[in-house]
Amino acid sequence: MGQHGIPLNRSDINSLRDGIWEFRHHHHRLAYFDTPGDGTFAAKRRIRDRRIVDPEGADDFWWYPHMDAVLRLTNGWAKEGQLAPPEEIETALRIREEDVQHDKQREKSD
């Protein structure tokens, strides 16, 4: 993804919950979110209606939203079941909140 701008396969990324996404590689998972880096956050969710963003049907990744400039990694885990463990999603949400709060404090002090 870093070299191409998009994943090589649809299965390489997945939306989890409340703007938390995961990179997937074999049995490894790495959660992330996007932010402009200024202490704000707006959850980006999987797009459900292709007609809204890709009326010509040309984009294989039409369902992936336009992310903010900064992607922040939160936590990782090994896949053990079909679904991401709820405690790992909660950890990612907690890390995101701490990260965004840190950005807010930095913006205030600048």
C-alpha distances in whole Angstrom, upper triangle without the diagonal:
4,5,5,5,5,5,7,9,11,12,9,10,14,16,19,21,22,19,17,14,13,10,11,12,15,18,16,15,13,15,14,15,15,18,20,21,24,26,25,22,22,21,18,19,18,19,22,24,22,25,24,21,21,24,24,22,19,16,14,12,16,16,13,15,14,14,16,15,14,12,15,14,18,18,17,19,20,20,24,25,23,23,21,24,26,27,23,22,25,24,21,23,25,23,22,25,26,23,24,28,27,26,29,31,29,30,33,34,33
4,6,6,8,8,10,13,15,16,12,13,16,18,21,23,24,20,19,16,15,12,14,14,18,20,17,16,14,16,14,15,15,17,18,19,23,24,24,22,23,22,19,21,20,22,25,26,25,27,26,23,23,27,26,24,22,18,17,15,18,19,15,17,15,14,15,13,13,11,14,14,17,18,18,21,22,22,26,27,26,25,23,26,28,28,24,23,26,25,21,24,26,23,21,25,25,22,23,27,26,24,27,29,27,28,32,32,30
4,6,8,9,10,14,16,17,14,15,19,21,24,26,27,23,22,19,18,15,16,16,19,22,20,19,18,19,18,19,18,21,21,22,26,28,27,25,26,25,22,23,22,24,27,28,25,28,27,24,23,27,26,24,21,18,17,16,19,20,17,19,17,17,18,16,16,15,17,17,21,22,21,24,24,25,29,30,29,28,26,29,31,31,28,27,30,28,25,27,29,26,25,29,29,26,27,30,29,27,31,33,30,31,34,35,33
4,5,7,8,11,14,16,13,14,18,20,23,25,26,22,22,18,18,15,16,16,19,22,20,20,19,20,18,19,18,21,21,23,26,28,27,25,25,24,21,22,20,21,24,25,22,25,24,21,20,23,22,20,17,14,14,13,16,17,15,16,15,15,17,16,16,15,18,19,22,23,22,25,25,25,29,29,28,27,26,29,31,31,28,27,30,29,26,27,30,27,26,29,30,27,27,31,30,28,31,34,32,32,35,36,34
4,7,9,12,13,15,13,13,16,17,20,22,23,19,19,16,16,13,16,17,20,22,20,19,17,18,16,16,15,17,18,20,23,25,23,21,21,20,17,18,17,18,21,22,20,22,21,18,18,21,21,19,16,13,13,11,14,15,12,13,12,11,13,12,13,12,16,17,20,22,21,24,25,25,28,28,27,26,24,28,29,30,26,25,28,27,23,25,27,25,23,26,27,24,24,28,27,25,28,31,29,29,32,33,32
4,6,9,9,12,10,10,13,15,18,20,21,18,17,14,14,11,13,14,18,20,18,17,16,16,15,15,15,18,19,21,24,26,24,22,21,19,16,16,15,16,18,19,17,20,20,16,16,20,19,17,15,11,10,8,11,12,9,11,11,12,14,14,15,13,16,17,20,21,20,22,23,22,26,26,24,23,22,25,27,28,24,23,26,26,22,24,27,25,23,26,27,25,25,29,29,27,29,32,31,30,34,35,34
4,5,7,8,6,7,11,14,17,20,21,18,17,13,12,9,10,11,14,17,15,14,14,15,14,16,16,19,21,23,26,27,26,23,22,20,17,17,15,16,19,20,18,22,21,18,18,21,21,18,16,13,10,9,12,13,10,13,14,14,17,17,17,14,17,16,19,19,18,20,20,19,23,22,21,20,19,23,25,26,22,21,25,24,21,23,26,24,23,26,28,25,26,29,29,28,31,33,32,32,36,37,36
4,7,9,7,10,13,16,19,22,24,21,20,16,15,12,11,11,13,17,16,16,16,18,18,19,20,23,25,27,30,31,30,27,26,24,21,20,18,19,21,22,20,23,23,20,19,22,21,18,16,13,10,10,14,15,13,16,17,17,20,20,20,18,20,19,22,22,20,21,21,20,23,23,21,22,21,25,27,28,25,24,28,27,24,26,29,27,26,30,31,29,29,33,33,31,34,37,36,36,39,40,39
4,5,5,8,11,14,17,21,23,20,19,15,13,11,10,10,12,15,15,15,16,17,18,19,20,24,26,28,31,32,30,27,25,23,20,18,16,17,18,20,18,21,22,19,18,21,21,17,16,13,9,9,13,13,12,16,17,18,21,22,22,19,21,20,22,22,20,20,19,18,21,20,18,19,19,23,25,27,23,23,26,26,23,25,29,27,26,29,31,29,30,33,34,32,35,38,37,37,40,42,41
4,5,7,8,11,14,18,20,18,17,13,12,11,10,12,13,16,16,15,16,16,16,18,19,22,25,27,30,30,28,25,23,20,17,15,12,14,15,16,15,19,19,17,16,19,19,16,15,12,8,7,11,10,10,13,16,16,20,21,21,18,20,19,21,21,19,20,19,17,20,19,16,17,17,21,23,25,22,21,24,25,22,23,27,26,24,28,30,28,28,32,32,31,34,37,36,36,39,41,40
4,6,7,11,13,17,19,17,16,12,10,9,7,9,10,12,12,12,13,14,16,17,19,23,26,27,30,30,29,25,24,21,18,16,13,15,16,19,18,22,22,20,20,23,23,19,18,15,12,11,14,12,12,15,18,18,21,22,22,19,20,18,20,19,17,17,16,14,16,15,13,14,14,18,20,22,19,18,22,22,20,22,25,24,23,27,29,27,28,31,32,31,34,36,36,36,39,41,40
4,7,11,13,16,19,17,14,11,8,6,5,6,9,11,10,10,11,12,13,15,17,21,23,25,28,28,27,23,22,20,17,16,14,16,18,20,19,23,23,21,21,24,24,21,20,16,13,11,15,13,12,15,17,16,19,20,19,16,17,15,17,16,14,15,14,13,17,16,15,15,14,18,20,21,18,17,21,21,18,21,23,22,21,25,26,24,26,29,29,28,31,34,33,34,37,38,37
4,7,10,13,15,13,11,7,6,5,6,9,12,13,11,9,9,10,10,12,14,17,20,22,25,25,23,20,19,16,13,12,11,13,15,18,18,21,21,19,19,23,23,20,19,16,13,10,13,11,9,12,14,13,16,18,17,13,14,13,15,15,13,14,15,14,17,16,14,13,12,16,17,19,16,15,18,18,15,17,21,19,18,22,23,22,22,26,26,26,28,31,30,31,34,35,35
4,6,10,12,11,9,6,5,7,8,11,13,14,13,10,10,9,10,12,14,17,21,22,25,24,22,19,17,14,12,10,8,12,13,16,17,20,20,18,19,22,24,21,20,17,14,12,13,10,9,12,14,14,17,19,18,14,15,14,15,15,14,14,15,13,16,15,12,11,10,14,15,17,14,12,16,17,14,15,19,18,17,20,23,21,22,25,26,26,28,30,30,31,34,36,35
4,6,9,7,6,4,6,9,11,15,17,17,15,12,12,9,10,10,12,16,19,21,23,22,20,16,14,11,9,7,6,10,12,15,16,20,19,17,19,22,24,21,21,18,16,13,14,10,9,10,13,13,15,18,17,14,15,14,14,15,15,16,17,15,18,16,14,11,10,13,13,16,14,11,14,15,13,13,17,17,15,18,20,19,20,23,24,24,25,28,29,29,31,34,34
4,7,7,5,5,7,10,12,15,17,16,15,11,11,9,10,10,13,16,20,21,23,22,20,16,15,11,11,9,9,13,14,18,19,23,22,21,23,26,27,25,25,22,20,17,17,14,13,14,16,15,17,20,18,15,15,14,13,13,13,14,15,14,16,14,12,9,8,10,10,12,10,7,11,12,10,11,14,15,14,16,19,18,19,22,23,23,25,27,28,29,31,33,34
4,6,5,7,10,14,15,19,21,20,18,14,14,11,11,10,13,16,19,20,22,20,18,14,13,9,10,8,10,13,14,18,20,23,21,21,23,26,28,26,27,24,22,19,19,15,14,14,17,15,17,20,18,16,15,15,13,14,15,16,18,17,18,17,15,12,10,12,10,12,11,7,9,12,10,9,13,14,12,14,17,17,17,20,22,22,23,26,27,27,29,31,32
4,6,9,12,16,18,22,24,23,21,17,16,12,11,9,11,13,17,18,19,17,14,11,9,6,8,7,10,13,15,18,20,23,21,20,23,26,29,27,27,24,23,20,19,16,14,13,15,14,15,18,17,15,15,15,14,15,17,19,21,20,22,21,19,15,14,15,13,14,13,9,10,13,10,8,12,13,11,12,15,15,14,17,19,19,20,23,24,24,26,29,29
4,6,10,13,16,20,22,22,19,16,14,10,9,6,8,10,14,15,17,15,13,9,8,4,5,6,9,12,14,17,19,22,19,18,21,24,27,25,25,22,21,17,17,14,12,10,12,10,12,15,13,11,12,12,12,14,16,18,21,20,22,21,20,16,14,16,15,16,14,11,12,13,10,9,12,13,10,12,15,14,13,16,18,18,19,22,23,22,25,27,27
4,7,10,13,17,19,18,16,12,10,7,6,5,8,11,15,16,18,16,15,11,11,8,8,8,10,14,16,20,21,24,22,21,23,26,28,26,26,22,21,17,18,15,13,12,14,12,13,15,13,11,10,10,9,11,12,14,17,16,19,18,17,14,11,13,12,13,11,8,10,11,7,7,11,11,9,11,14,13,13,17,18,18,19,22,23,23,26,28,28
4,7,10,13,16,16,13,10,8,6,5,6,9,13,16,17,20,19,17,14,13,10,9,9,9,13,15,19,19,23,21,20,21,25,26,24,23,20,18,15,16,13,10,11,13,11,13,15,13,10,10,10,10,11,11,13,15,15,17,17,15,13,11,13,13,15,12,9,12,13,9,11,14,13,12,15,17,16,16,20,21,20,22,25,25,25,28,30,30
4,6,10,12,12,10,6,5,4,6,9,12,15,19,19,22,22,20,17,17,14,13,12,12,16,18,21,21,25,24,22,23,27,28,25,24,21,18,15,17,15,12,14,15,14,16,17,15,11,11,9,10,9,9,10,12,11,15,15,14,12,9,12,13,14,11,10,13,13,10,12,15,14,13,17,19,17,18,22,22,22,24,27,27,28,30,32,32
4,7,10,11,8,6,5,6,8,11,13,17,20,20,24,23,22,19,19,17,15,15,14,17,19,22,22,26,25,22,23,27,27,24,23,20,17,15,17,15,13,15,16,14,16,17,15,11,12,10,11,11,9,11,12,12,15,16,15,14,12,15,16,17,14,13,16,16,13,16,18,16,16,20,21,19,20,24,24,23,26,29,28,29,32,33,33
4,7,7,6,5,7,9,11,14,17,20,23,24,27,27,26,23,23,20,18,17,16,19,21,23,23,27,26,24,25,28,28,25,24,21,18,16,19,17,15,17,19,18,20,21,19,15,15,13,14,12,10,10,10,9,13,13,12,12,11,14,16,17,14,14,18,17,15,18,21,19,19,23,24,22,24,27,27,27,30,32,32,33,36,37,36
4,6,5,7,9,12,14,17,20,23,26,26,30,30,29,26,26,23,22,21,19,22,24,27,26,29,29,27,27,30,30,27,26,22,19,18,21,19,18,20,22,21,23,23,21,18,18,15,16,14,11,11,10,10,13,14,14,15,14,16,19,20,17,17,21,20,18,21,23,22,22,26,26,25,27,30,30,29,32,34,34,35,38,39,39
4,6,8,11,14,17,20,23,27,30,30,33,33,32,29,29,26,24,23,22,24,25,28,28,31,32,30,29,32,32,29,28,25,21,20,23,22,20,23,25,24,26,27,25,21,21,18,19,16,13,12,9,8,11,13,13,14,14,16,20,20,17,19,22,21,20,23,25,24,25,28,29,28,30,33,33,33,36,37,37,38,41,42,42
4,7,10,13,17,20,23,27,30,30,33,32,32,29,29,26,24,23,22,25,26,29,29,33,33,31,31,34,35,31,30,27,24,22,25,23,22,24,26,25,27,28,25,21,21,17,17,14,11,9,6,5,8,10,11,12,11,13,17,17,15,16,20,19,18,21,23,22,23,26,27,26,29,31,31,32,35,36,36,38,40,41,41
4,7,10,13,17,20,23,27,26,30,29,29,26,26,23,22,22,21,24,26,29,29,33,32,30,31,34,34,31,30,27,23,22,24,22,20,23,24,22,24,24,22,18,17,14,14,11,7,6,5,6,9,12,13,13,11,13,16,16,13,14,18,16,15,19,20,19,20,23,24,23,25,28,28,28,31,33,32,34,37,38,38
4,7,10,13,17,20,23,23,27,26,25,22,22,20,19,18,18,21,23,26,26,30,29,28,28,32,32,29,29,25,22,20,22,20,18,20,21,19,21,22,19,15,14,11,11,8,5,5,6,7,10,12,12,11,9,11,13,14,10,11,14,13,12,15,17,16,17,20,21,20,22,25,25,25,28,30,30,31,34,35,35
4,7,10,14,17,20,20,23,22,22,19,20,17,17,17,17,21,23,26,26,30,29,27,28,31,32,29,28,25,22,19,22,20,17,18,19,17,18,18,16,12,10,7,7,6,4,7,9,10,14,15,15,13,10,12,14,14,10,10,13,12,10,13,15,13,13,17,18,16,19,21,21,22,24,26,26,27,30,31,31
4,7,11,14,17,17,20,19,18,16,16,14,14,14,15,19,21,24,25,28,27,25,26,30,31,29,28,24,22,19,21,18,15,16,17,14,16,17,14,10,9,6,5,6,6,9,11,12,15,16,16,13,10,12,12,12,9,8,11,10,7,10,12,10,10,14,15,14,15,18,19,19,22,24,24,25,28,29,29
4,7,10,14,14,17,16,15,13,13,11,11,13,14,17,20,23,24,27,25,23,25,28,30,27,27,23,21,18,19,17,14,14,14,11,12,13,10,7,5,4,5,8,9,12,15,16,19,19,19,16,13,15,15,15,12,10,12,11,8,10,12,10,9,12,13,12,13,16,16,16,19,21,21,22,25,26,26
4,7,10,11,14,13,12,9,10,8,8,10,13,16,19,22,22,25,23,21,23,27,28,27,26,22,21,17,18,16,13,12,12,9,9,11,8,6,5,7,8,11,13,16,19,19,22,22,21,18,15,17,16,17,14,11,13,12,9,9,12,10,7,11,13,10,11,14,15,14,16,19,19,19,22,24,24
4,7,8,11,11,10,7,8,8,8,11,13,16,19,21,22,24,21,19,22,25,27,26,25,21,21,17,18,16,12,11,10,6,5,7,6,4,6,9,11,14,16,19,22,23,26,26,24,22,19,21,20,20,17,15,16,16,12,12,14,12,9,12,14,11,10,14,15,13,15,18,18,17,21,22,22
4,5,8,8,7,5,7,9,10,13,16,18,22,24,24,26,23,21,24,27,29,28,27,24,24,20,20,19,15,13,11,8,5,7,5,7,8,11,13,16,19,22,25,26,29,29,28,25,22,24,22,22,20,17,18,17,14,13,15,13,10,11,13,10,8,12,12,10,12,15,14,14,17,19,18
4,6,8,7,7,9,12,12,16,19,20,24,25,25,27,24,22,25,28,30,29,28,25,25,22,22,21,17,14,12,9,5,6,6,9,10,14,16,19,22,26,29,29,33,33,31,29,26,27,26,26,24,21,22,21,18,17,18,16,13,14,15,12,10,13,13,10,11,15,13,12,15,17,16
4,6,7,8,11,14,15,18,21,23,27,28,29,30,27,25,28,31,33,32,31,28,28,25,25,24,20,18,15,12,9,8,6,9,9,13,14,18,21,25,28,29,32,33,32,29,26,27,26,25,23,21,21,20,17,16,17,14,11,12,13,9,8,10,10,6,9,11,10,9,13,14,13
4,6,9,12,15,16,20,23,25,28,30,30,32,29,27,30,33,35,34,33,30,31,27,27,26,23,20,18,14,11,11,10,13,13,16,17,21,24,28,31,32,35,36,35,32,29,29,28,27,25,23,23,22,19,18,18,16,13,13,13,10,8,10,9,6,6,9,8,6,10,12,11
4,7,11,13,16,19,23,24,28,30,31,32,29,28,31,34,36,35,35,31,32,28,28,26,23,20,19,15,12,13,12,13,13,16,16,20,23,26,30,31,34,34,33,30,27,27,25,24,23,21,20,19,17,15,15,13,11,10,10,8,5,6,7,4,4,8,8,7,10,12,12
4,7,10,13,16,20,21,24,26,27,29,25,24,28,31,33,32,32,29,29,26,25,23,20,17,16,13,11,12,12,13,13,16,16,20,23,26,30,30,33,33,32,28,26,26,24,24,22,20,19,19,16,14,15,14,11,10,12,10,6,9,10,8,7,11,12,10,13,16,16
4,6,9,12,16,18,21,23,24,26,23,22,25,28,30,30,29,26,26,22,22,20,17,14,14,11,9,12,11,11,11,14,14,18,21,24,27,27,30,29,28,25,22,23,21,21,20,17,17,17,14,12,13,13,9,9,12,10,7,10,12,10,11,14,15,14,16,19,19
4,6,10,13,14,18,19,21,23,19,19,22,25,27,27,27,24,24,20,19,17,15,12,12,10,9,12,12,13,13,16,16,19,22,24,27,27,30,29,27,24,22,23,21,22,20,17,17,18,15,13,15,15,11,12,15,14,11,14,16,14,14,18,19,17,20,22,22
4,6,10,12,15,17,19,21,18,17,21,24,26,25,25,22,22,18,17,15,13,10,11,9,10,14,13,12,13,15,15,17,20,22,24,24,26,25,23,20,18,20,18,19,18,14,15,16,13,11,14,14,11,12,15,14,12,15,18,16,17,20,21,20,23,25,25
4,7,9,12,14,16,18,15,14,17,20,23,21,21,18,18,14,13,11,9,6,8,7,9,13,13,12,13,15,16,18,20,22,24,23,26,25,23,20,18,20,19,21,19,15,17,18,15,13,17,17,13,15,18,17,15,18,20,19,20,23,23,23,25,28,27
4,6,9,12,13,16,14,13,16,19,21,20,20,17,17,13,12,9,8,7,10,10,12,16,16,14,16,17,17,19,20,21,23,22,24,23,20,17,16,19,18,20,18,15,17,18,15,14,18,18,15,17,20,19,18,21,23,22,23,26,27,26,29,31,31
4,6,9,11,14,12,12,14,17,19,17,17,14,13,10,9,6,6,6,10,11,14,17,18,16,18,18,19,20,21,22,23,21,23,22,19,17,16,19,19,21,19,16,19,20,17,17,21,21,18,21,24,22,21,25,27,25,26,30,30,29,32,35,34
4,6,7,10,9,8,11,13,16,14,15,13,12,10,7,4,6,6,10,12,15,19,20,18,20,21,22,24,24,25,26,25,27,25,22,20,20,23,22,25,23,20,22,24,21,20,24,24,21,23,27,25,24,27,29,27,28,32,32,31,34,36,36
4,6,9,9,10,11,13,16,14,16,14,13,12,9,6,9,10,14,16,19,22,23,22,24,24,25,26,26,27,28,25,27,25,21,20,20,23,23,26,25,21,24,26,23,22,26,27,24,26,29,28,27,30,32,31,32,35,35,34,37,40,39
4,5,6,8,9,10,13,11,14,13,13,12,9,8,11,12,15,17,21,24,25,24,26,27,28,30,30,31,31,29,31,28,25,23,24,27,27,30,28,25,27,30,27,26,30,30,27,29,32,31,29,33,35,33,34,37,37,36,39,42,41
4,5,6,5,7,9,8,10,9,10,10,6,7,10,11,14,17,20,23,25,24,27,27,29,30,30,31,31,29,31,29,26,25,25,29,29,31,30,27,29,31,28,28,31,31,28,30,34,32,31,34,36,34,35,38,38,37,40,42,41
4,6,5,5,8,8,11,11,13,13,9,10,13,14,16,19,22,25,27,26,29,30,32,33,34,35,35,33,35,33,29,28,29,32,32,35,33,30,32,34,31,30,34,34,31,33,36,34,33,36,38,36,36,40,40,38,41,44,42
4,6,7,10,11,13,12,14,13,9,10,12,11,13,17,19,22,24,24,27,29,30,32,32,34,35,33,35,33,30,28,28,31,31,33,32,28,31,32,29,28,32,32,28,30,33,32,30,33,35,32,33,37,37,35,37,40,39
4,6,9,9,10,9,11,10,7,8,10,9,10,14,17,19,22,22,25,26,28,30,30,32,33,31,34,32,29,28,28,31,30,33,31,28,30,31,28,27,31,30,27,29,32,30,28,32,33,31,32,35,35,33,36,39,37
4,5,5,7,7,9,9,6,9,11,12,13,16,19,22,24,24,27,28,30,32,32,33,34,32,35,33,29,28,29,32,32,35,32,30,32,34,30,30,33,33,30,32,35,33,31,35,36,34,35,38,38,36,39,42,40
4,6,8,9,12,13,10,12,15,15,16,20,23,25,28,27,30,32,34,35,35,37,37,35,37,35,32,31,32,35,35,38,36,33,35,37,34,33,37,36,33,35,38,36,35,38,39,37,38,42,41,39,42,45,43
4,6,8,11,13,11,14,16,17,18,21,24,26,29,28,32,33,35,37,36,37,38,36,38,36,33,32,33,37,37,40,37,35,37,39,35,35,39,38,35,38,40,38,37,40,41,39,40,44,43,41,44,47,45
4,6,8,10,8,11,14,15,17,20,24,25,28,27,30,31,33,34,33,34,34,32,35,33,29,29,30,34,34,37,34,32,35,36,33,33,37,36,33,36,39,37,35,39,40,38,39,43,42,41,44,46,45
4,7,9,8,12,14,15,16,19,23,24,26,25,29,30,32,33,33,34,34,32,35,33,30,30,30,34,35,37,34,32,35,36,33,33,37,36,33,36,38,36,35,39,39,37,39,42,41,40,43,45,44
4,5,5,9,10,12,13,16,19,21,23,22,25,26,28,29,29,30,30,29,31,30,27,27,27,31,31,34,31,29,32,32,29,30,33,32,29,32,35,32,31,35,36,34,35,39,38,37,40,42,40
4,6,8,9,12,14,16,20,21,23,21,24,24,26,27,26,27,27,25,28,27,24,24,24,28,29,31,28,26,30,31,27,28,32,31,28,31,34,31,31,35,36,34,36,39,38,37,41,43,41
4,5,6,9,10,13,16,18,19,18,20,21,23,24,24,25,25,24,26,25,22,22,22,25,26,28,25,23,27,27,24,25,28,27,25,28,30,28,27,31,32,30,32,35,34,34,37,39,38
4,6,8,10,13,16,18,20,19,22,23,25,26,26,27,28,26,29,27,24,23,23,27,27,29,27,24,27,28,25,25,29,28,25,28,30,28,27,31,32,30,32,35,35,33,37,39,38
4,6,10,12,16,18,19,18,20,21,22,23,23,25,25,23,26,24,21,20,20,23,23,26,24,21,24,25,22,22,26,25,23,25,28,26,25,29,30,28,30,33,33,32,35,38,37
4,7,8,12,15,15,14,17,17,19,21,21,22,23,22,25,24,21,19,19,22,22,24,22,19,22,23,19,20,23,22,20,22,25,23,22,26,27,25,27,30,30,29,32,34,33
4,6,9,12,14,13,16,17,19,21,22,24,25,24,27,26,24,21,21,24,23,25,22,20,22,23,19,19,22,21,18,21,23,21,20,24,25,23,24,28,27,26,29,32,31
4,7,9,11,11,15,17,19,22,23,25,27,27,30,29,27,24,23,26,25,27,24,21,24,24,20,20,23,22,18,21,23,21,19,23,24,21,23,26,25,24,27,29,28
4,7,8,8,11,14,16,19,20,23,25,25,28,28,26,23,22,24,24,25,22,19,21,21,17,17,20,18,15,18,20,17,16,19,20,18,19,23,22,21,24,26,25
4,6,7,10,14,16,19,21,24,27,27,30,30,29,26,24,26,25,26,23,20,22,21,18,17,19,18,14,16,18,15,13,17,17,15,16,20,19,17,21,23,21
4,7,10,13,16,20,21,25,27,28,31,32,30,28,25,28,27,27,24,22,24,23,19,19,21,18,15,18,19,15,14,18,17,14,17,19,18,17,20,22,20
4,6,10,13,16,18,22,25,26,29,29,28,26,23,25,25,24,21,20,21,19,16,16,18,15,12,15,16,12,12,15,15,12,15,17,16,16,19,20,19
4,7,10,13,15,18,21,22,25,26,25,22,20,21,21,21,18,16,18,17,13,14,16,13,11,14,15,12,12,16,15,14,17,19,18,18,22,23,22
4,6,10,12,16,19,20,24,25,24,22,18,20,19,19,15,14,16,14,10,12,13,10,8,12,12,9,10,14,13,12,15,17,16,17,21,21,21
4,6,9,12,15,17,20,21,21,19,16,17,17,16,13,12,14,12,9,11,12,9,9,13,13,10,13,15,15,15,18,20,19,20,23,24,24
4,7,11,14,16,19,20,20,18,14,14,14,13,10,10,11,8,5,8,9,6,7,10,10,9,12,14,14,15,18,19,19,21,23,24,25
4,7,11,13,15,17,18,16,12,12,13,11,7,9,10,7,6,10,10,8,10,13,13,12,15,17,17,18,21,22,23,25,27,28,28
4,7,10,12,14,16,14,10,11,13,12,8,10,12,10,9,13,14,12,14,17,17,16,19,21,21,22,25,26,26,28,31,31,32
4,6,9,11,13,12,9,9,12,11,8,10,13,11,11,15,16,15,16,19,20,19,22,24,24,25,28,29,30,32,34,35,35
4,6,9,12,11,9,10,13,13,10,13,16,14,15,18,19,18,20,23,23,23,26,28,28,29,32,33,33,35,38,38,39
4,6,8,8,7,9,12,13,11,13,16,15,15,18,20,20,21,24,25,25,27,29,30,31,33,35,35,37,39,40,41
4,7,8,8,9,12,13,12,14,17,17,17,20,22,22,23,26,27,27,29,32,32,33,36,37,38,39,42,43,44
4,6,7,8,11,13,13,14,17,18,18,20,22,23,24,26,28,28,30,32,33,34,36,38,39,40,42,44,45
4,7,9,12,14,14,14,17,18,18,20,23,23,24,26,28,28,30,32,33,34,36,38,39,40,42,44,44
4,6,8,11,11,10,14,15,15,16,19,20,20,23,25,25,26,29,30,31,32,35,35,36,39,40,41
4,6,9,7,7,10,12,11,13,16,16,17,19,21,21,23,25,26,27,29,31,32,33,35,37,38
4,5,5,7,9,10,11,13,15,16,17,19,20,21,23,25,26,27,29,31,32,33,35,37,38
4,5,5,6,9,10,11,12,14,15,17,19,20,21,23,24,26,27,29,30,32,33,35,36
4,5,5,6,9,10,10,12,14,15,16,18,20,21,23,24,26,27,29,30,32,33,35
4,5,5,6,9,10,10,12,14,15,16,18,20,21,23,24,26,27,29,30,32,33
4,5,5,6,9,10,11,12,14,15,17,18,20,21,23,25,26,27,29,31,32
4,5,5,6,9,10,11,12,14,15,17,18,20,21,23,24,26,27,29,31
4,5,5,6,9,10,11,12,14,15,17,18,20,21,23,24,26,27,29
4,5,5,6,9,10,10,12,14,15,16,18,20,21,22,24,26,27
4,5,5,6,9,10,11,12,14,15,17,19,20,21,23,25,26
4,5,5,6,9,10,11,12,14,15,17,19,20,21,23,25
4,5,5,6,9,10,11,12,14,15,17,18,20,21,23
4,5,5,6,8,10,11,12,14,15,16,19,20,21
4,5,5,6,9,10,11,12,14,15,17,19,20
4,6,5,6,9,10,11,12,14,16,17,19
4,5,5,6,9,10,11,12,15,16,17
4,5,5,6,9,10,11,13,14,15
4,5,5,6,9,10,11,13,14
4,5,5,6,9,10,11,13
4,5,5,6,9,10,11
4,5,5,6,9,10
4,5,5,6,9
4,5,5,6
4,6,5
4,6
4
